[in-house]
Amino acid sequence: MKTFLELYEGVVSVTQRKKLARRMAKLQRSPAFQAKKKRNALKMRDPAKLLMIARRQLIKKYRDKFFPDYDNQPVQRRVMIDQQIMQKYGKKIDKGSKKVAMKLKANEADRIKKAKDAMRADNA
């Protein structure tokens, strides 16, 4: 079985994307997974996780800028778009993700505070 990082970093085939999407959609509906998400929202994220999130945000930013109709494209075209973006802007994304990760780290305490407040509101 492939690890998450292998799927995330490498180029994923269409069938693997669909299979992963089905599995994750099913997992999202489970109450145990929802509880796990709430528990994890209360914890500080480690630097590697912040870097991964920052990288994902930058990739999304480039997608939205150069391919505004990305979400409406067929899966095969989205794979090609992802490859084009990584080929053209991969170095900029790597460099910029460090800056974005620093901003995320600065806002981490505020994010946790909001998550705790939301949890208290749900319990009250």
C-alpha positions in Angstrom: 0.0 0.0 0.0 1.3 3.5 -0.9 1.7 6.0 1.9 0.0 9.4 1.8 3.2 11.2 0.9 3.9 9.0 -2.1 0.4 9.7 -3.4 0.6 13.4 -2.6 4.1 14.1 -4.0 4.1 11.8 -7.0 2.0 12.0 -10.1 -1.1 9.9 -9.5 -2.9 8.1 -12.2 -6.6 8.8 -12.9 -7.8 5.5 -11.5 -5.7 6.0 -8.3 -7.2 9.5 -7.9 -10.7 8.2 -8.2 -10.1 5.3 -5.9 -8.6 7.6 -3.3 -11.5 10.1 -3.7 -14.1 7.4 -3.1 -12.3 6.1 0.0 -11.8 9.5 1.5 -15.4 10.5 0.8 -16.6 7.4 2.6 -14.2 8.1 5.5 -15.4 11.7 5.8 -18.9 10.6 6.7 -17.8 8.4 9.6 -18.4 9.9 13.1 -15.0 8.6 14.3 -13.2 10.6 11.6 -15.2 13.7 12.4 -14.2 13.4 16.1 -10.6 12.9 15.1 -10.7 16.0 13.0 -12.0 18.0 15.9 -9.3 16.6 18.2 -6.6 17.4 15.7 -7.8 20.9 15.3 -6.9 21.5 19.0 -3.3 20.5 18.5 -0.3 22.5 17.1 0.7 21.4 13.7 4.3 20.4 13.2 6.5 22.3 10.7 6.4 19.5 8.1 2.6 19.6 8.1 2.5 23.4 7.9 4.9 23.3 4.9 2.7 20.7 3.2 -0.4 22.9 3.8 1.4 26.0 2.6 2.5 24.2 -0.5 -1.0 23.0 -1.2 -2.3 26.6 -0.8 0.2 28.0 -3.3 -0.5 25.3 -5.8 -4.2 26.2 -5.5 -3.4 29.9 -5.9 -1.5 29.2 -9.2 -4.3 27.0 -10.4 -6.9 29.7 -9.8 -4.7 32.3 -11.4 -3.9 30.5 -14.6 -6.7 28.0 -14.9 -9.9 29.6 -13.4 -12.1 26.8 -14.7 -9.9 24.0 -13.2 -12.8 22.5 -11.2 -14.9 22.1 -14.3 -12.2 20.3 -16.3 -12.3 16.5 -16.8 -9.9 14.5 -14.6 -7.4 13.8 -17.3 -7.1 17.5 -18.1 -6.7 18.3 -14.4 -3.8 15.9 -14.3 -2.2 17.7 -17.3 -2.8 21.1 -15.7 -1.1 19.9 -12.4 1.9 18.7 -14.4 2.2 22.0 -16.3 2.0 24.0 -13.1 4.6 21.9 -11.4 6.9 22.1 -14.4 6.6 25.9 -14.8 6.2 27.1 -11.3 7.5 24.2 -9.1 10.6 26.2 -8.0 8.5 29.3 -7.1 6.1 27.1 -5.2 8.9 25.5 -3.2 10.5 28.8 -2.4 7.2 30.6 -1.6 5.8 27.7 0.5 8.5 28.4 3.2 7.2 32.0 3.5 3.6 30.9 3.7 4.5 28.2 6.3 6.0 30.9 8.5 2.7 32.9 8.3 0.7 29.8 9.1 2.9 29.1 12.1 2.4 32.7 13.3 -1.4 32.2 13.1 -1.4 28.8 14.6 -2.2 29.9 18.2 -5.2 32.0 16.9 -6.5 29.0 14.9 -6.3 26.7 18.0 -8.1 29.4 20.1 -10.9 29.6 17.5 -11.2 25.8 17.4 -11.5 25.6 21.2 -14.1 28.3 21.2 -16.1 26.5 18.6 -15.8 23.2 20.6 -17.1 25.0 23.7 -20.0 26.4 21.7 -20.9 23.0 20.4 -20.8 21.5 23.9 -22.8 24.3 25.5 
